[in-house]
Amino acid sequence: MSEYISISEASLWASEYLEKNVTTSNISYLIQYGRISKIGKNGSTLIAKEELINYYKGQKKTKQASWKDELGEDLNWTLSFDQYKESETTKHVHRLHPYKGKFIPQLVEYFLDTHTDKFKKEVYFEKGDIVLDPFSGSGTTMVQACELGIHAVGVDISAFNSLIGNCKVIHYDINDVQTEINRITKSLKLFLENSHTVEFEVKLLQALNVFNNKHFPVPDYKYKVHRKEINEKEYGKEKELEFLPVFNNLVEEYNIKLRQEKEDTFLDKWYSNHVREEIQFVFDEIKKIQNEYTKRIVSVILSRTIRSCRATTHADLATLLEPVTTTYYCGKHGKICKPLFSILKWWESYSRDTIKRLVEYDRLRKPTYHSCLTGDSRTIDIVGELKKKNPKFAELISKQKIKGIFSSPPYVGLIDYHEQHAYAYDLFGFERKDELEIGPLYKGQGREAKQSYIEGISAVLINAKRFLVDDYDVFLVANDKYNMYPTIAENAGMKIVNQYKRPVLNRTEKDKGAYSEIIFHLKSK
C-alpha cells in the first residue's frame, strides 16, 4: 500500500535527500506540470511518497556527475551557484529589464568581494577601488560593485544598454516616480474607456477559462502528457482549431484590429493595432515628466512592458519567429493561450515591481561613484567622457586609476545586441550602431568573424590599460570554444594566470543542456 505525504512533508524529504533546499513551491511545480500526481483527502493535497522517490531517484548527484563527464573534470561546481533560487539570482534591480546573455550577480560578487576560499586565494578588490566593465550590457557589474562599496564605470556601444545600466544605479525621488506612474496609469485607463479591447479581453478570457478547464484540466492533463498517454502535439492542434471560431466571432463582434496597416518597423510588425496605440499614448505621457531621472526609469518600465506585449507565443518571447494574432496551443502552459490586446496589465505589474526593487536596492547600496558611458570600448577616452557627466568621478580615476576589469565580452556570432531591443530603438529613437558590435550574430562564426572578434577584444583591453593601475586584475567571462583568449591576451600584452571553469545552469527555458564558461584571470606580462 502506498504511503501518502503532504506537500510540506515532501519538501522536507526532498531537501534532506538532495542535500539542498527544496521548497513547497518546488513540489507544487512538480504537481502542476505533471511530474507527479496528487490525491485529495479531507481537503488536503497528498502525493505518493513512492512516486516522489522515483522522480528524484538518481538526481542527487546526477547533474553534477553527468555534466563533468560531458564537460570535463575541471568543472568548478562551486561557481554554479546552484544553491540560489531564481529570486536571488535576479534580486532587486537586476530584474528591472530583460536582457539576453547577462551573468548572475553572485558571480560578480564572488570575484569582487573580500572573501577567499580554496579556489579564490586572494582578494582582488577592496572598498573604494574602481572596477571597469567595458561590455557593460545590463549593468550587473556596476550594480554589484555599488552594493560592495566599489566605484564602477561601464561602457557599452548600445545607447539602450547604457540607459538600462544607469537606471539601475540612479538615486530616485521614489515619491515622484510613484506619482508619475499613478498619473499615467489613470490616464491610460481613461484612454481605454473608449476602446472595446478591455471588454473583448474579458469575454475572451471567460471563454478560454471554460474551454481550458474542460479540455486541459490542471494537473491531470500535463500528468498524462508527461507519461505519453496523450500526444500533446496532435491534441493541442486539434483543440486550437476547435477554439478558433469562438475567437474569430469575438474579434468580429468587438471590431478588433489584429494587425496594423503597415509592417515597416518592429513596432509596426510585432504589435496589434490596439497595443500600438496604447504604447504611443503612454510614451506621449512620459514626455510630460519634468524630472529627468523619473522620466528615464518610467521609460524603462514602458520598455519592459512592451517587450512582454509582442505578438508572439509565450514559448517564443526570447526568439521571435512570426507574429501571432490568434489564440494558439501553448506548450509552455499546456492550454490554449492568447496574444495580448492591451498593455495595461503588464504596465501596472511592472510599475509595482520596479518601485519595490528600487526601494530594496536603496537599502543595500553604498555611497559610490558609478556611471555607464555610451561608446566604443576600443577607442573611448573614459576620463574625457566622464568629465562631461561626472567630473568628480573623472578626477578620482585620473588620480587613483582603475583597479581592474570584470566583464563578460560578447560571444562570437551569438547575439545581435541591438536587435534584441529593436522595439526600444524604434520607440525612443536611439541611434543604432550595429556595425560597431564585436562578434555580432549576423557576422557568423567563420574564420573572418573569429579574426575580427580577436582583434576587437584585444583592442578593448589595450585601450583599457591606459586607465588601469600597474598591478591590475582582469576577469573575463567567456565560453571560449574556439580557443581565442590566449591569442587575445597575447595581443593585449597580458598573460592568463588562472582559469575558472563554471557550469552555467538554466540558461534559457528551452536550453538546459550541459554548458560551461570560463572566467579568465589576466594580469600584466
C-alpha positions in Angstrom: 0.0 0.0 0.0 1.4 3.4 -1.0 2.4 5.9 1.7 0.9 9.4 1.1 2.6 12.5 2.4 1.7 16.2 2.4 3.5 18.9 0.2 5.4 20.2 3.2 6.5 16.7 4.2 7.6 16.1 0.6 9.6 19.3 0.7 11.4 18.2 3.9 12.1 14.7 2.5 13.4 16.0 -0.8 15.6 18.7 0.9 17.2 16.0 3.0 17.6 13.6 0.2 19.1 16.1 -2.3 21.1 17.9 0.4 19.8 21.2 -0.9 16.7 23.4 -0.2 13.6 22.1 -1.9 10.6 24.3 -1.2 6.9 23.5 -1.1 6.7 25.7 -4.3 9.1 23.3 -6.0 6.9 20.3 -5.0 3.8 22.2 -6.2 5.5 22.9 -9.5 6.1 19.1 -10.0 2.4 18.5 -9.4 1.3 21.4 -11.7 3.5 20.3 -14.5 2.5 16.6 -14.3 5.8 15.2 -13.0 4.0 13.6 -10.0 0.3 13.1 -9.3 -1.8 14.2 -6.4 -4.8 13.0 -4.5 -7.2 15.0 -2.4 -8.0 13.7 1.0 -10.1 15.6 3.6 -9.4 18.9 1.7 -5.6 18.4 1.7 -3.3 17.7 -1.2 -1.3 14.5 -0.8 1.2 12.7 -3.0 2.5 9.2 -3.1 6.0 9.1 -1.5 7.0 6.2 -3.8 6.3 8.4 -6.8 8.3 11.2 -5.3 11.2 8.9 -4.7 11.1 7.6 -8.2 11.1 11.1 -9.6 14.2 12.2 -7.6 16.0 8.8 -7.8 19.4 9.3 -9.3 19.1 13.2 -9.2 21.1 13.5 -6.1 24.4 13.8 -8.0 23.4 13.0 -11.5 23.6 16.5 -13.0 26.9 17.3 -11.4 28.4 13.9 -12.4 26.9 13.8 -15.9 28.0 17.4 -16.6 31.5 16.6 -15.5 31.5 13.5 -17.8 30.5 15.8 -20.7 32.4 19.0 -19.9 35.4 17.7 -18.0 36.6 17.0 -14.5 38.0 20.6 -14.2 34.4 21.9 -13.9 34.2 24.1 -10.8 30.7 23.3 -9.4 31.2 25.8 -6.6 30.8 28.5 -9.2 27.4 27.1 -10.5 25.7 28.9 -7.6 23.0 26.2 -7.8 22.1 26.8 -4.2 20.4 30.1 -5.1 16.8 30.4 -6.1 15.8 32.4 -9.1 14.6 35.3 -7.0 18.1 35.6 -5.6 19.9 35.4 -9.0 17.5 38.2 -10.2 17.5 40.2 -7.0 16.4 43.8 -6.6 17.3 46.0 -9.7 18.8 43.1 -11.7 15.4 42.3 -13.0 14.3 45.8 -13.9 14.5 44.8 -17.6 15.1 41.5 -19.5 18.5 41.2 -21.2 19.9 38.2 -23.1 23.4 36.9 -22.2 23.9 38.5 -18.8 25.7 36.8 -15.9 24.2 36.3 -12.5 25.2 38.8 -9.7 26.6 36.1 -7.5 29.4 35.5 -10.0 30.4 39.2 -9.8 30.2 39.2 -6.0 32.5 36.1 -5.8 35.4 37.9 -7.5 34.7 41.5 -6.3 34.1 40.8 -2.6 36.8 40.2 0.1 36.2 36.5 0.9 38.8 33.8 0.0 38.4 30.1 -0.4 40.2 27.1 -1.8 39.6 28.4 -5.3 39.9 32.2 -4.8 43.0 32.5 -2.8 43.4 36.3 -3.0 41.3 39.4 -2.5 41.4 41.4 -5.8 39.1 44.4 -5.0 38.6 46.4 -1.8 36.1 49.1 -0.9 37.0 52.3 -2.5 38.6 50.7 -5.5 37.4 51.3 -9.1 36.2 48.5 -11.4 35.6 48.8 -15.2 33.2 46.8 -17.3 33.9 47.6 -21.0 31.0 45.5 -22.1 28.5 46.8 -19.5 25.4 45.2 -21.0 22.6 45.4 -18.4 24.9 46.8 -15.8 25.4 43.7 -13.5 29.0 44.5 -12.6 28.2 48.1 -11.9 25.2 47.3 -9.7 27.1 44.7 -7.6 30.2 47.0 -7.2 27.9 49.7 -5.9 26.5 47.2 -3.4 30.0 46.3 -2.2 31.2 49.9 -1.9 33.4 49.7 -5.1 33.2 52.5 -7.6 32.3 51.4 -11.1 32.4 52.6 -14.7 30.8 50.8 -17.6 31.0 51.3 -21.3 28.6 50.0 -23.9 28.2 50.6 -27.6 24.4 50.4 -27.2 22.6 53.5 -26.1 19.7 51.4 -24.7 22.1 49.2 -22.7 23.6 52.3 -21.1 20.1 53.5 -20.3 19.3 50.2 -18.5 22.6 50.1 -16.6 22.4 53.7 -15.5 18.8 53.4 -14.4 19.7 50.6 -12.1 22.1 52.8 -10.1 20.4 56.2 -10.2 19.2 57.7 -6.9 15.5 58.4 -7.3 12.8 60.5 -5.7 10.6 57.5 -5.2 7.6 59.6 -4.4 7.9 61.5 -7.7 8.3 58.2 -9.6 5.2 56.8 -7.9 3.2 60.0 -8.6 4.1 60.0 -12.3 3.2 56.2 -12.6 -0.1 56.9 -10.9 -0.8 59.8 -13.3 0.0 57.8 -16.4 -2.0 54.7 -15.2 -5.1 56.8 -14.6 -4.7 58.5 -18.0 -4.3 55.1 -19.7 -7.4 53.7 -18.1 -9.4 56.8 -19.3 -8.0 56.2 -22.7 -9.2 52.6 -22.7 -12.7 53.6 -21.7 -13.2 54.5 -25.4 -11.8 51.2 -26.6 -13.5 47.8 -27.0 -10.4 45.9 -26.1 -11.0 45.6 -22.4 -14.4 44.2 -22.8 -13.2 42.0 -25.6 -10.4 40.5 -23.5 -12.8 39.9 -20.5 -15.1 37.9 -22.8 -12.2 36.1 -24.4 -10.7 35.1 -21.1 -14.0 33.8 -19.9 -14.4 31.7 -23.0 -10.8 30.4 -22.6 -11.3 29.5 -19.0 -14.3 27.4 -19.7 -12.6 25.7 -22.7 -9.3 25.1 -20.9 -10.9 23.7 -17.7 -12.8 21.2 -19.9 -10.0 20.1 -22.2 -6.8 20.8 -20.3 -7.6 20.2 -16.6 -4.8 21.0 -14.2 -2.7 19.0 -13.3 -4.3 15.9 -14.9 -3.6 16.9 -18.5 0.1 17.6 -18.0 0.4 14.4 -15.9 -0.9 12.4 -18.9 1.2 14.2 -21.4 4.3 13.6 -19.3 3.5 9.9 -19.3 2.8 9.9 -23.0 -0.9 9.0 -22.5 -1.7 12.0 -24.7 0.0 13.1 -27.9 0.5 16.7 -27.0 1.2 18.0 -30.5 -1.8 16.4 -32.1 -4.2 17.1 -29.2 -3.1 20.7 -28.8 -3.5 21.4 -32.6 -7.0 19.8 -32.6 -8.2 21.9 -29.7 -6.5 25.0 -31.1 -8.6 24.7 -34.3 -11.7 23.9 -32.2 -11.5 27.1 -30.3 -10.6 29.4 -33.2 -14.2 30.0 -34.4 -15.0 31.3 -30.8 -12.1 33.7 -31.1 -13.0 34.9 -34.6 -16.6 35.6 -33.6 -15.4 37.8 -30.7 -13.0 39.7 -32.9 -15.8 40.4 -35.3 -18.2 41.3 -32.6 -15.9 43.9 -30.9 -14.3 45.1 -34.2 -10.7 44.2 -33.0 -7.9 45.1 -35.4 -5.4 42.3 -35.1 -2.7 43.8 -37.4 -1.5 47.3 -38.3 -1.9 48.6 -41.8 1.9 48.6 -42.3 4.9 46.5 -41.2 7.8 48.8 -42.0 9.3 48.8 -38.4 9.5 46.5 -35.5 6.7 48.3 -33.7 4.5 48.0 -36.9 5.1 44.3 -37.3 5.1 42.9 -33.8 2.2 44.6 -32.1 -1.5 44.6 -32.6 -3.1 47.9 -33.7 -4.7 48.4 -30.2 -1.4 47.7 -28.3 0.5 50.0 -30.6 -1.9 52.9 -29.9 -1.6 52.3 -26.1 2.2 52.3 -26.3 2.2 55.6 -28.1 -0.3 57.1 -25.6 1.9 56.1 -22.6 5.1 57.3 -24.4 3.5 60.7 -25.0 2.6 60.9 -21.3 6.1 60.0 -20.3 7.4 63.0 -22.4 5.5 65.3 -20.0 7.6 64.2 -16.9 9.8 67.1 -15.7 12.3 65.1 -13.5 14.9 63.6 -15.9 15.7 60.6 -13.7 12.0 59.9 -13.2 11.5 60.1 -16.9 14.3 57.5 -17.5 13.1 54.9 -15.1 9.4 55.2 -16.2 10.7 54.8 -19.8 12.4 51.5 -18.8 9.1 50.4 -17.3 7.4 51.0 -20.6 10.1 49.2 -22.5 9.8 46.2 -20.2 6.1 46.3 -20.7 6.1 46.4 -24.5 8.7 43.6 -24.6 6.1 41.4 -22.9 3.3 42.5 -25.2 4.8 41.5 -28.6 2.5 39.5 -30.8 4.2 36.1 -30.2 3.7 32.9 -28.3 4.8 32.6 -24.7 7.4 30.0 -25.7 8.9 32.3 -28.4 9.3 35.5 -26.4 13.1 35.2 -26.4 13.4 34.2 -30.1 10.7 35.8 -32.3 9.5 33.7 -35.2 6.4 35.1 -36.8 3.7 37.4 -35.4 0.8 35.5 -33.7 -2.5 37.3 -33.7 -4.9 34.5 -32.8 -5.4 32.1 -30.0 -3.0 29.1 -30.0 -2.0 26.0 -28.2 0.8 26.9 -25.7 3.3 24.2 -24.9 4.7 26.2 -22.1 1.4 26.4 -20.2 -0.3 23.3 -21.6 -3.5 25.0 -22.7 -5.0 27.5 -25.3 -3.4 30.9 -24.8 -3.9 34.3 -26.4 -1.8 37.2 -27.6 -2.1 40.5 -25.8 -4.5 43.2 -26.8 -3.7 45.7 -24.1 -0.6 46.7 -22.2 -2.5 47.8 -19.0 -2.0 44.6 -17.0 1.8 44.4 -17.6 2.2 48.2 -17.2 0.6 48.0 -13.7 2.5 44.9 -12.7 5.9 46.1 -13.8 5.3 49.5 -12.3 4.7 47.9 -8.9 7.6 45.6 -9.3 10.0 48.4 -10.2 9.2 50.5 -7.2 9.7 47.6 -4.9 13.1 46.7 -6.5 14.3 50.3 -6.3 13.4 50.6 -2.6 15.1 47.3 -1.9 18.3 48.3 -3.6 18.4 51.7 -1.9 18.8 49.8 1.4 21.8 47.8 0.2 23.8 50.2 -2.0 26.8 52.1 -0.7 27.8 55.7 -1.5 30.0 55.2 -4.6 30.6 56.7 -8.0 29.0 54.8 -10.9 28.3 55.6 -14.5 27.8 53.8 -17.8 29.1 55.6 -20.8 27.8 55.0 -24.4 30.8 54.4 -26.7 33.2 52.1 -28.4 35.4 50.5 -25.8 38.2 50.1 -28.4 38.7 53.8 -28.5 36.8 55.6 -25.8 38.6 58.1 -23.6 37.0 57.1 -20.3 38.3 60.1 -18.3 37.4 62.6 -21.0 33.8 61.3 -21.4 33.3 61.1 -17.6 34.4 64.8 -17.3 31.2 65.7 -19.2 29.0 63.6 -16.9 30.6 63.3 -13.5 33.8 65.5 -13.2 34.5 64.2 -9.6 34.5 60.6 -10.7 36.8 61.5 -13.7 39.2 63.2 -11.2 39.1 60.1 -9.0 40.0 57.8 -11.9 42.8 60.2 -13.0 44.3 60.2 -9.5 43.6 56.6 -8.3 43.3 54.7 -11.6 41.1 51.7 -12.1 42.0 48.6 -10.1 40.7 46.1 -12.7 38.1 44.7 -15.0 35.2 42.3 -14.5 33.3 41.8 -17.7 31.5 39.3 -20.0 32.5 40.2 -23.6 30.1 39.3 -26.3 30.4 35.7 -27.7 31.3 35.4 -31.4 28.3 35.0 -33.7 25.7 34.5 -30.9 23.6 37.6 -30.2 22.7 40.8 -32.1 22.7 43.1 -29.1 20.9 46.0 -30.8 18.3 43.8 -32.4 17.2 42.2 -29.1 15.9 45.6 -28.1 14.7 46.7 -31.5 11.3 47.8 -30.1 13.0 50.2 -27.8 15.2 51.7 -30.5 12.1 52.2 -32.6 10.1 53.9 -29.8 12.8 56.0 -28.2 14.6 56.9 -31.4 18.1 55.9 -30.2 20.8 55.7 -32.8 21.7 52.1 -33.6 25.4 51.2 -34.0 25.1 47.6 -35.0 28.2 47.9 -37.3 30.3 48.6 -34.2 29.3 45.5 -32.2 32.1 43.0 -31.6 31.2 39.4 -32.7 27.5 40.0 -33.7 25.2 37.2 -34.8 24.9 38.5 -38.4 28.7 38.1 -38.9 28.5 34.4 -38.1 31.4 32.2 -36.7 33.6 31.8 -39.7 37.3 32.4 -39.9 37.0 36.1 -40.7 34.4 36.6 -38.0 36.7 35.0 -35.4 39.7 37.0 -36.5 37.6 40.2 -36.3 36.5 39.2 -32.8 40.1 38.6 -31.6 41.1 42.0 -33.0 38.1 43.7 -31.4 38.5 42.3 -27.8 42.3 42.8 -28.0 41.8 46.5 -28.9 39.3 46.9 -26.0 41.9 45.6 -23.5 44.7 47.6 -25.0 42.6 50.8 -24.7 41.5 50.0 -21.1 45.2 49.6 -20.0 45.6 53.4 -20.2 43.3 53.8 -17.2 44.4 50.7 -15.1 46.8 50.6 -12.2 50.1 48.8 -13.0 49.2 45.7 -11.0 45.7 45.2 -12.4 43.4 42.2 -12.3 41.2 41.5 -15.3 38.4 38.9 -15.2 36.7 38.0 -18.5 33.8 35.6 -18.6 33.7 33.7 -21.9 32.7 30.3 -23.5 36.0 30.1 -25.4 35.2 27.1 -27.6 37.4 28.4 -30.4 40.4 29.0 -28.0 40.7 32.6 -28.9 41.5 34.1 -25.5 45.2 33.0 -25.3 45.7 35.0 -28.5 43.7 37.9 -27.2 45.8 38.0 -24.0 49.0 37.9 -26.0 47.8 40.7 -28.4 46.9 42.9 -25.4 50.3 42.4 -23.6 48.7 40.3 -20.9 49.0 36.8 -19.5 46.4 34.4 -18.4 47.3 33.5 -14.8 44.2 31.4 -13.9 41.1 29.9 -15.3 37.8 29.1 -13.5 35.5 26.8 -15.5 32.0 27.0 -14.3 28.8 25.2 -15.2 26.0 27.5 -16.4 22.6 26.3 -15.2 19.3 27.1 -16.8 20.5 29.5 -19.5 17.1 29.7 -21.2 13.7 28.0 -20.9 14.5 25.8 -23.9 18.1 25.1 -23.4 19.0 23.2 -20.2 21.8 21.1 -21.6 25.4 20.8 -20.3 27.1 24.1 -20.9 30.1 25.8 -19.3 32.0 29.1 -19.5 35.5 30.1 -18.3 36.4 33.1 -16.1 39.9 34.1 -17.4 42.1 35.9 -14.9 44.6 38.1 -16.8 47.4 40.2 -15.5 50.2 42.3 -17.0 53.1 40.4 -18.6 
